[in-house]
Amino acid sequence: MAPKYRDSDVVATLNGKWISYAHTVVAYAAFLGALTVGIYLHYHKIVQNEFYGYPQEWFPSVSATIGDRYPERSVFMVFIAMTSGPRFALVTLWYILTRRRNSTLPKFIFGVGIFRTLTCGGWTYVTSTDDHDWHDIFMISYLVATLPWTLGVLALSPRNPTALKYRKIFAGTFFGTLVPLIYFFIQHKVHRVAGAYTTYAFFEWSLVLLDVAFDAVTVVEFSNIEIVVKDTRGITRGTGSKAVVDAVLEKEKEKDVGEVFAKGFSTMELLDAAADVYNGFMFWSMLTALGLCVWYFPLWHMGISGYEVMVMCTVSPFLLAIRPLRNLIIRYIRIAHLLSLSGLLSFLAKSPENRLFSAGFGVWMACLSWAATFYAERSQPHRLEARASAFCLGLVASSIAKFAFWTNNPIWPIMHAPNGGWNKVGLLLGTLAILRSTRTTASSLGDIPAPGPNKGSSTLLGLGLAGLFFAMHSLLSDSSTMILWVWEGYPVRGPLVVPHGAWTLLTMGLGLVIGLFTPELASSWAFYGVGSIGAAVLTTSKHWTGYYGALALALYIMALAPVLLSQAARCSPAKTFGLGFMIYNILVLAHVWVVAYAFVPGGPLMREHTDWVMTAMMLCIGCGVFSLAGRPKNLTPRKYKGKKHPAARRQRSYYLYILFALELLAVAVAYLRFPSYNYTPYHAQDKVVTAGIWTIHFSLDNDMWSSEYRMRDLLKELEIDVIGLLESDLQRIIMGNRDTTQFLAEDLGMYVDYGPGPNKHTWGSALLSKFPIVNSTHHLLPSPVGELAPAIHATLDMYGELVDVFVFHSGQEEDPEDRRLQSEYLAKLMKETPRPAILLSYLVTKPLKGNYNTYVGEKSGMRDIDPSDWDRWCEYILYKGLKRTGYARVSRSTITDTELQVGKFVVGQPEGGNEIIPESQVKPGLRFPAMFKGKGVRDHRYHVFNEPRYYV
């Protein structure tokens, strides 16, 4: 209804379109004005970047244009400040135009619009020079809020074909531009391609123009409304005492895109969905922690310990075969879920044994609770879909948490406050989530059967679940796992864990959407073929080709998950989930046997057969797909007037909102973690290289805590420039699918080569370097009997001179022929390089005896860092073509079972002799830190010699 007022009361009117015009013109003036002034006054300076300048780079980026240079920065700030008024007015008018009774979405989008405006001011007025961290925080917040703003505006748009058309064009182009933007940024930052930053700059400017253009489309709707200033008390005529400004808008009809949100959208129901997802997050957190806790015991026993039986904690759904017990658990499902929190409480146990038992009981109850929950919801398809969505989103959330915390889950039992754990926060949120998500189930008051006929085989469904759980756990529980499968060293020819881990997470989310909206496609044999091809390509290929196979497999696994879980819930949970978890355990053991074959019964049969494990996984999944062929076709939520029931539609939207939020978080983490690649050695002025070798025992300390933080502290305090890490491949279920090198490299500012990947069946070798890695090659040395011996041959740019660094882990003591063949292979490799070289190694030999004389001497051309050090068996540092100036052995404390050995070298000087000199004759830049003398710090000290040795 039109507003009622007398013409004489109207002071002024303003058509709403002028708000849009003002916002668009002033915003463009801010950016284009700064660009014009910058090009005119400082062209060569603003096109210069950290690697290249004009003429290789000839167009400036947005940040270089609006940054710190005067006067372009001032031009931008003045106009962007003028934009704030129209911007707040635009957001407010949009809310007034789209608000509906009982609808929360317009209010949410209004809040997002205000938030974006404020954060825009943040990154505008706090430049990276002023405060780099806050500039990035404001910028990331602005970009993250762009997605819900864009989607919300599209959903709320009144019916107007022209406006909707342009909004879709601008929004689609905006998000499509992000792909080449990221690509060319990586080309510039990682590959240092000349001209790549100029191309990146064009895409960056396109984003700015498209962002403003998207909001400019509001002119279509705003041109139909007027802002009226009315004098209600006659102030303008001198007869009143008060003025009021009213904004009057015509109501628009609702449209199909937004109808699911426009009626009955409930914040409380969104919280219900979030609680469900967090419950799923806790399940995957506890499940992924179980193997890690079990692994500690055979690791320290150097063989089967007996604690391995705890991996069978997942078979608890077999108990649901007992009908009275099943009914009891379903009736009191909240208590069952609450008991599973012992898995999160386990961090309080000081003893590793007690921590394992607590974590195991948590997994036992979690598997039992989730199987019972699925079964209880089988009579209500839309509720069952919600639980399956939460279960899958829980995996996505767990993977994102590990992505944000450098592959450690912050609520694992191996985490606590000193090493970055968030256990107490996780436990509190978990308790609240369970209390909310378990208020009711469909079968709380009775055993209600699933609708429709049930023709599928329970056994085949159980096998399908086994393959599904194993695939989700082994490949998707960490975003870097499949990337490291295809990693082959430098130069970079494939994906990087950052930022491409976000690609894996986005693909997982897309797969889940496919499974929810097109279950027929997800359960088809054609799609199964796509997944099988992806698994084969991942297993057999490397670089980008292998990763494309990984993405295809991730897409398929996540698409199949909700369909297979929903069908399995229709059958006896003991036959499906119980059998599924039991076969899953067998696959887990096989997954370990392929690399641990030297230490387990029957191991040689599985030696290096990851291909067998992948084949078994896909065959199990195929059994599940075969059983899905007989499922009823009407398992989707009930229809309403030919469309999906509004309540079911609304419920699904909450889970999609959460998925969008999680994916935004993944992208934000990728941005924040992107490395700077501007690393500097500790004593560059003296051209010193401090190199070390350390066997890190899979990053679990003597008390079963994750040891990355303690390792970081020691490496930083010792001022190490190059470090070889052994026993460093953690990308398996039993080791938590972790990667210690990510945290160390990013925190210490180092380049990293992970070494032979998880599909190469070694215990791992890695290289971290302050110097650029020009090239690296991975080797698997001859090992006819024992465990595989990995090696990295890397060429580093040390102060302008190319130096080869070898990182090597020899075979075990029980296989002398393996070790002899490996010594000859490596000696030949080192002899053939014409460049100066350093070997950081684990040789399993005594000084001056046996294979030592192959590694050291004429056969290799290498020298021992200290031939007089007789007290060695495993770790050795060898070198050639460099001046060795120092050598130290540093005690490990309780971090691992092996000391850290460190050597100092000077690049560009002859090798020198073996004469030992006092520290007083050594330049300060060539000395080892004094803090580790005597008793040292934190139980780290110079030992064996009791002090470092220095040489002429």
N, C-alpha and C positions, 0 to 999 in steps of 0.2 A: 504494500500500500504506500502511496506517495505521502510524503510528510505534509502536515497541515500547518500552514503559516500564511500570514498576510504579506502581500507583495511589499508593503511598506516596512515590514520587519526585516527584510533581507538587506544586509549591508553589502555582501559581495558573494559571487559564485565563481568557482574554478572548476573547469572540466578536469576529470581525473587523468586524462591522457598527458597533461603537462607535467605531472609527477614522473611519468615514465620518460618523457622527453628530457626533462631536467637531469634525471639520474643517468641516462645514457650519454648525453652530451658531455656532462661534467666528468664522468668516469673516463670516457675516451680521451677527453682533454688532458686528464692527469697523466695517462700512460703515453699518449702520442706526443703531448707537449714535452715531456721529459725526454722521449726518444729524439725529437727534433733538436732540442737544445744540446743533448749529449753528443749527437753526431756532429753538430756544427762546432762545438767547442772542444770536445775531447775524444774524437773519433778513434784514434789509434790506441788510446788508453782503455776505452770501454770494450773494444773488441779483443783486447789482450786477455788471455787466460793463463793458467798455471803452466801450460805446455807450449802454446803457440800464440803468435800475434799476426798482425797484418803482414803479408797478403793471404796466409793460409786460413786465417779466420777474418771474416770481413763484415759480419753482422753481429751486433751485441745482444746478449741475453737480457731478459727482463731485469734480473737482479743487478747486473752490471749497469744498466741504464738508470734505475731508480735508486741506486745505492748511496754511496757516501760523497760523491763528487758534487760540488757546488758549481752552478746553481740548479742543475737538473733535479737534484734531490729536493730542493726547495719548491721548484715548480710542481713536482709530483705531490708533495705533501700538502701544498696549498689547495690544489684542485681535489685531492682525495678527501680533504677535510670538508670542502664544499659539497662533496658527494654524500656525506653522512646524512644531511637533512633529508634530501629526496629518498635516500635509501631507507631510513626509518619510516618515512611516509609510505613508501612502496610496500614494505613488509606489512605495515599496519592495514593499509587499504586491502591488500590481498587477504588478510585474515577476516576483515569485515565482510568482504565479498563472498568468502567460501565457508564461513562458520555455519554450523548446523546444530540443531538441538540434539543432545545426547551423542555428540560426535567429538572425540578427543583429537582426531588427526589434525584439524585446522589449528588447534591450540599448540600441538606439538610442532607443526611446521612453522608457526609464528615464532615459537621459542628458538627453533633452529635458525630462522632468518635473523633474529636479533643476535644470536650467538655468532653467526658468520660475520655480521657487521662489526661486532666488537673485536673479534679475532683479526679481522682485516686491519683494523686500526693498530692492533698489536704488532703484526709483522711489518706494517708500514712505518711506524714511529720508533720501533726498536729494531735497528738494522743488525745484520750479522756481526758487524764491527763493534756495535754497542754491547751486545750480549748474544753470542752465537746460539746458546742453548734456548733462551727465551724466544729468539727470532724463529728458530725451528719449531718450538712448541706451538707458537701462534700460527705459523704457516701450516703445519700438519693438521692442527685443529680445524683451520679454515677449509683445507682440502677434504678432510674426513667428513665435515658437515655438508659438503657440496652434494654428495650422493643422496642423503635423505631429503635435502632441499629440492633437488631436481625431481626425484621420484614423487615426492609429496605434491609438488606443484602440478606435475602431470596427472596425478590421481585426482586432484581437487579441481582441475580445470573445468569451468562450465562448458557446455556443449557449444563449441565454435570450431568448425572444421579448419578454418584458416589458422587460428591461434594454435590449435593442437598440432597441425602439420608443421609449423615452424618450430614449435617447442621440441617436437620429436627430431627434427633435422639438427637443430643446434645441440640438443642433449646427446644424440647419437654420435655426432661429429666430435663433440667434446670428449666423450669417453673413448671413442675410437682413436683420437689423437694421442691418448696416453701411451698406447703401445709403441708407436715409432718414437715418441718422446723418450721413453725409458731405453729403447734400443740404442738411439744415438747418444744418450748420456753415457751408457755403458761403453759404447765405442770410443767415446772421448776419455772417460775416466779410467777404464780398465785397459783398453787396447791402445789408447793414446793416438787415435787416428786423426791426422791433420784435416781440418775442415769439418769434423763431426760435430763440434760444438756450435758452429754456425747453423748447420741443419737443425740441431737441437733447439737453437734459439728461435728459429722460425716456428717450430711446433709449440714452443713455450708462449710466444706471442699469440699464436692462434688460440691457445687455451684462454688467454686473457680476453681476446675479442669475442670468443664464443660465450664465455661466462657472462659478459655484459649483455651480449645479444639475446641470450636466453631470457634474461629479466626484462629486456626491452619489449618482448612480445606482450607484456601486460598492457601495452597501449591499446590493444584490441578490446580487452574487457573494460579498461578504465575510461575509454572514450564514451561509454554508455552511462557513466555516473558523474555526478557533480558533487563537489564539496561546497556546502552552503554555510556562509557566516550569517547568523541571524541575531538581531538585537531583540531580546525577549523582554527587556525592561525599559527600552527607550533611551538608552544611554547616548546613542548617537544624536538623539533629538534633545538631550539635556533633561530627560524626565525619568531616567532609570538609574540604577546603581550597580548593575551587574551585566556582564556580557558572557555569552556561551557560544562555543563553536560546535556545530553538529556536522558529522559526515553522514550523508544519506545515500544509500545504495539500493538498487533493485535486486531482488532475489532471482537466482538462476535455478533452472531445473537440475536435478541430480543426473549424473551420467554413469554409464556402466563401469568405467574404469575405477571409479572411486566408491561404488555402492557397497563394496564389502567393508570398507572402513567408515563410511559415512553414517551407518546406523549401528548402534550398539557396540561400538569399539570401546573396550574396557581395559583400563590400566591394570586392574586386578587380574584379568585373564592373561595379560601380557606377562605379569609377574609369575603367574602359574606356569606359563611356558618357559620362562627363564629358570624357574626352579627345577623343572623337568630336565632342561638342558644341563644345568649344573650337576644334577644327579648323574646324568650320563657322563659328564666330565670326570666326576669322582670315580665312576666305575673304570674308565680307561686309565685314569691316573693310578689306581690301585693295581689293575691288571698289568700295566707296563712296569710297575715297580717290583712285582713279585719275582720275575726272573732275575732282575738285578740283585735282589737280596739273596736269592739262592746262589748266584754266581760267586758271591764273596767266599763261600765255604770251599768249593773245589779249587778256587784260586789260591787260597792260603794252605790247603792240604796238598796241593799239587797232584790232585787225582780225585776219584770219587770219594765223597765225604759222608754220604748217607742223608744229608739234608736235601739232596736233590728230589726226594720224594715229595717235597712241598709243592712242586709244580702241579701235582694232581689236585690241588685245592679247587680247581675250576670245575670238577665233576660233581659238585654238590647238587645240581639239578636232578640227578638220579633219585634223590630223596623224594622228589615230587611224584614218584610212582606210587607212593603210599598215600592213598586217597585221604584218610583222616588228617595226616600231616599236611598234605597239600591244601586242604580246606582251611586248616588252622593258620598256615602261613599266609594264605590269601586274605583271610579275615583280619589278621594282624600284620599286614604287610609293612606298616610303618615301623613296627618294632624290628622286623627283619632288616629293613634298610638302615635303621639307627645302629643296629649291631655291626653292620658293615663298616661303620666309622672307626672301628678299631684299626683299620688299615691306615687311616690318617693319624690316629693317636700313636702309632708305633714309633714315631720320631722321639717320643719321650723315653723310650727304653734305651738305656745305655749299652746293654749287652747286645752284640750282634745276633745272638741266638734268640733272645726275647723279641728283638725287633722283627726278625724273620717270622716267628710264630704269630705275632700280632698282625703283621702284614698278611700272612697266609690266611688267618681267620677272617680278616676283612674281605679278601678275595672270595673265600668260601661263601660268606654271607651275601656278597654283592652278586655273584653268579646265581645263587639261589633266589635272591630277591628279584632280580631282573627277569629271570625265567618265569617266576610266579606272576610278576606284573604283566608280562606279555600275555600269558595264558588267561589271566583274570580279565583282560580287556578284549578278549576275542569276540565277544558278542556285540561289541560296538565298533564298527570299522573305523569311524573317525577318531575315536579315542585310541584305538590300536595304532593308527597311523601317527598320532601325536607322540605316543611312546617310542615308536620306531624312529621318528624324526629326532626326538630328544637323544636317543641312543647314538645315532649317527652324528648329530651335531656335537655330542659330547666328545667324540673322537676328533672332530675338527677343532673344538676348543682346546683339547689336550695338545694337539699338534701345534696350535698357535701359541699356547703357553710355553711349549718347548722352543718354538721359534723365537719368542721374546726373551727367553732365559738361556739362550745359547745351548739348546738341546737338553737341558735339565728341566724337569717339571718341578716347580717350586714347592709342591706339597708332597713330594716323594719322601719315603722314610730315610733316604740317604742325605736329605737336606735338613738344615736347621738354620737358625739366625746367623751364625758365623760364616756360613758359606752361601748366603743369599736365599735361604728358604723362607716361604710364607706359610708355614704349617699352621700357625694359630689362626690366621685369617681364613685359610682354606677350611679349617675345621669349623669355625663359626658359621661361615657361609653354607657349608655342607649341612650342618644341623638345621639351619633355617630352611634350606632348600628341601630337605626331606620332610620336615614338618608341613610344609606347604604343598608339596607335590604328591603326598600320600594321604591327603584328606579323604579321598574316596577312590574306589575303583569300581568298574562296572559290575564285578561279581562279589562285592563286599558282603552282600546279604544272601548270596546263593550262587550255585554253580550254573551259570547260564551258558548254554552251548552256543557255538558259533553259527551264524545263519548260513543256510545253503548247504549243498552236499559237500562232502570232503573226500575227494578221490585220490589225493596225493599220497605217496609213500612216506611214512614217518622216518624210515631208515635212510632213504635217499635225501630227505630234507635235513636229517642230522649230518650226513656227509657234506651237503651243501653248506650248512652252517659252519662246519669245521673248516672248509676251504675259505669261506668268507671271513671268519674271525682271524684265521692265520694271515690272510692277505691284508686285512685292515691293520693287524698288529705289526707284522714284519715289514710292511712296505709304506704304510700311511701314518703310522703313529709318530713319525718325525718327518718334517718336510725336506730334510737333507739326505735321507737314506738313498732314494733312487738316484739323486743327483750324484752322489759319491759312487754309485754303481758304474756310472758312465764317465767318471773323471779319469783322465789319463795324463795329467800334468800340464806344464807350460810349453809353448804359449797356449792361452786359453782357447779351446776349440769347442766348447760346449757350455752347459749352464753352470752357474756358480750358486753356492748355497744361499748367498745373499746377492742379488735380490730374488733369484729365480725360485727360491723356496716358496715365495708368495704365489707363484704360478701353480705350483702343486696344490696349494691350499685353495686357490680359486677354482681349479679344475675339480677338486673334491666337492666343493659347494655346488658347482654346475651339475655334477653327476647326481647329487642328491635331489636337486630340482627335477632332473629328468626322471628319476625314479618315482617321485611324488606325482608328477603331472602326466607321465606317459608310462604307467606300469607295464602295459602290453609290450612296449618297445624294450623296456629294461629286462623283461623276462624272456625275450625272444632269442632264438638260436642265432639269428643274424648278429645281434649285439654281443652274444657270447663269443662269436667268431672274432669280433673286433677286440674284445678283451683278451682272447687267446693270442691273437697276433701281437697285441701290445706286450704281453708277457714274453713272447718269443723274441721280439725285437729288443726289449730291455735286457734279456738274458744274454743275447748274442752280439749286441752292437754297443758302440760307445759314442761319445760326443753327443751332438744334437740328435742324431738318428736314434740312439738308444733312449734319449730323454723323451722324444716324441712317443715312443712305445710306452714309456713309463706314464705319460699323461693319459694315453688311451686306456691303459690298465686302471689307473686311478679313477677315471671317469666311469668306467664300467663297474668297478667294485662298489662305488658309492651309489650308483644308480640301482644296482641289484639289491643292495642291503635292505631298504624298507620293504620291498616286495617279498624277499625271502623271509625276513623276520615276521611279517604279517601272516604268511602262509604257515610258517612253523608254529606260530601261536595257536593255530586251529587244531593241532594234534597234541598228543600227550607230551608235556614238557620234558619228561624223563627220556622219551624216545628221541626227541629232536634236540633239545638243548643239552641234555646229559650226554647223549652220544656225540653231539657236535663238539662239546668241549673235550671229551676224551680223545677223539681223533685229532682235534686241534693240538692237544698235548703231544701226540705222536709226531705231528708235523714240526712242532717246536723242537723236539729232541733231534729229529733228523736235520733240522736247520742248524743245530749246534754240532752234530756229529760230522758234518762236511768239513769243518775246520779243526775240531777237537779229536780227530780220528786217532791221533797218537796216544790219547789218554783214556779212551773209553772202550768197553768191550764191543767187539764187532766193528770197530771204527773203520778199518781199511775198506770195508764194503761201501761205505758212504763217502770215501775220500774224494773231495773236490767235485761233488755231484750236486751242486746247486740246481743244475738243470733238471735233475730227478725231482727235487723238492718242488720246483716251480710247476713241473708237469703234474705231480700229484695234487698240488693245490688247485690247478685248473680242472683236473678230472673230478675232484670233489665238488667244486662249484658246478661243473656240468651235471653231476647227479642231482643237485638241487634244482637246476634249470629244467631237467627232465621231469622232475616231480611237479614243477610249477605248471606244466602243460595241462594238468588235470584240475587246476584250481577253478573255483567258480568265477564267472566273469563279473559278477555284481558285488565285489568286495569293497567297492568304493563307498563313501558315505552316502546316505539316503538322498534321493533326488527330491527337489521341491519345485513344482511347476516347470519341469523339464530341465532345470538347472541344479547344480549341486546345492544341497541344503545350506541356507545362509549361515547357520551356526558352524557347520563344518568348514565353510569357506573362510569364515572369520577366524576360526581356530588355526587353520593352516597359515593364515597371514601372519600370526604372531611368530611362528617358527621361521617364516621367511624373513621377517624383520630381524630376528636374532641372527640368522645366517648372514644377512647383509651387514649387520654390525660386526660380526666376527671377521668377515672378509675385509671390511674397512680397517679393522685392527691389524690384520695380516699385512695389508699394503703399508700401513703406517709404520709397523715394525720393520718392514723391508727398507723403507726410506730412512728411518732412524739408524738402522744398523749398517747402512751402506758404507763401506770403508773409504777412508780419505786417500789412501795410497800416497801419503807425503811423509814417509817414515825416514828417520834420521838415526844413524848409529850413535852410540853413547859418546865415543871419543873420536869424532870425525877429524878433528884438527891434527891428531897424531896418526891417522890412517890405521887405527887399531881395529882388529877383529877379535872379539871374544866369543869363542865357540865352545859348545858343551854337548855332552851326550848323557841321556837320562832314560832309564827304563821305568816307566811311570805306573806299571802294574794296573792298567785299565782304569786309572783315575779313581780308585777306591783306596782310602787309607787304611791303616791297621785297625781302625775302629768302625769301619764300614760307612764312613762319611765321604761324600764327593770331595775330591781334593783340589779342584781347579784353583780356588782362591789361594790356598797355601802354596801351590806351585807358582802361581803368578807372582806372589810376594817374593819368593826366593829368586826367581829368574830376574825380576826387576832390580832387586837389591844387588845381585851379582853383575848387573849391567851386561847381560848376555845379548850379543848381536845375532848369533846363529845358534840354533839348538836342534839337535836330533832327538826325537822322542820315539821310544820303542814300546811295544805292547800297547799300542795306541788306537787300534781299530775296535771301536765300541758299537759299530752299527749292526748289532744283532739283538734279537729279542732278549737273550740271556744277559746282555750287557746294557739293556735299556735303550738301544738305538740312539746313542749319544755321539758327540764329537767334541772332545776336549779342546781340539785345536782352534775351534771357532772363538771360544771365549779368550784363550790366551792370545791369539793373533789380534783380535780387536782391542783387547785391553792393553796389550803391550805395544801395539802399533807395529805389526810385522806381517810380511807376506807369508802365505802358508801353502804347502803342498801336502795334501793328506796322504799321499803314497798309494800303493796298490789298494784298490777299493774292496768293499765287503764281499764282492763276488769273486775275489782272487784267492780266498781261503787262507789268509795269513793272520797272524796276531797283530800285524800292523807296524808300519814305520812312517814317521812324519817329519817334515822339515819346516821350521819357522825361521824367518830371516828378516833383519832390518834392511837388507840389500835387495834390490829387485831380482826376481828369479827370471832370467832370460830364457832358459830352457830346462826342462826336466824330463827324465825318462824313468819309467818304473821297470824293475827287473824282478823276476822270480827265479832264484838261483837253483841249480840242480839239487833235487831232494828225492831220490828214488825210494827211500824208506821212511824217513821221518817227516816232521812238520815242514811246511814250505818256508823258505828263507826269503823275506822281502828286502829289496834295496831300492834306494832312490839315487839317481845320478843327476845332480842339478848343476847348472852353470849360473853363477851369481855375478852381478856387476858390482864389484867392490872398489869404490873410489875410481871408477873409470877403467879398471882392469878386470878381465874375466877370470874367475876362479871357480874350479869345480869342487863341489862338496858331495861326498858320498855318505849316505845314512844306511846302515846295514845291520840286520839281525841274523846271526848264524843259527844253524840248527842245534838241536839239543845234544847233550853229552853222550846219550845212549847210541847215537848214530854216527860213528867216526868216519865212515865212508862218505856220508852226506857232507860232513864238515870239510873233508879233504877236497871234494869236488867243488864245494862253494868257495874255498880259499883260492883255488886255481882260477875259477871264473872271475872272481872279484879282482885278483891280482892282475889278470890280463886286462880287465876293464880300466884299472887305475894306470897301468903301464902305458896304455894306448893314448891317454889324454896328454896333449902337449902343454896344457895349461897348469899353473899352480893348483894344488889340490889339498883337500882336508878330508880325512875319513873319520866319521863319528860312528862308532860301531860297538857291537856285542859279539865277541869272537869265540868265546868258550875255549880258551887255550892259555897255557902258562907262558910267561915271558921267556923268550929265547929258546923255546922248545916247540917241536912239532910244527903245526900249521903256522905258528907265529913267523917262522922263517919264510913262509910263502907270502904272507901279508907284508912283511918288512924285508927290504933288501932289493936285490937286483931284479927279482921276478915282478915286483910291483913298482919299483922306483920310489917307494915311500919310506919315510923315517918315522921312528917311534918318538912321541913327544918327550918321553923320558925313559931310556932303556934301563936305567938303574932302578926303576920302580918295580920290584919283584913281587909285590903283594897285589897282583891282579889276576883275574880269571876270566871275567866277562867283558868289562868295558875298556875300550882302547881308543886313543886319539892318535892318528897318524897324519903325516903331512909331507909336502914337497913344494919347492919353489917359493916358500914364504919364510920370513924370519920369525922363528918361535921365540917369544920373550918370556912366557910364564905358563905355569901349570899348577893346578890346585885340585884337591879332592875334598868335597864338601859333604858332610854327613846329612842324611836324609830326614832325620827326626822320625816321625811315624807316618810320613806321607806315602812311602812305598817301601820296597824291600831292597832297593839298590841306591847307592850313593850317586851324586851328581859330579861328573868330572868336567873340568873346564880348562881350556887352553887359550892363551893370548898370542896373536900373530900380528905382524906388521906387513902390510901389502907394499910391494915394490922394492923390497930389500932382500939381499941374499940370505940363505938359510942360516948361516952361523954355526957355532959349535955347541958343545955340551957342557961348557964351564958354567957352574952355578955361582951367582953373585948375590950379595946382600941387597935387600930392598932399598937401602939408602942410595944405591947407585942407579936406581931405576927412575925414569921420569914419572911424575905423578899420574899422567894419563895412561901409563902402561901398568900401573899397580892394580892389584885386586883390592876390593873394599876391605877396610880395616875392621868393620863391624863383626866379621866372622872369626876374628882371632880369639884365642883363649877359649872361654866358654861359649862365645858366639851369641846368637839370638835365636829364641824359639827352638833350641836344641839343634840349630844348624851351626856348624863350626868347621874350620879347616882341620882335617884329621889325617892320619897316617904319617904325614910329615909334620903335622901340628901347625904348619904355616904354608903359604904358597911358595913355590920355587920360581926363581927368575934366572934367565940364561943370557949369556953374551951373544 
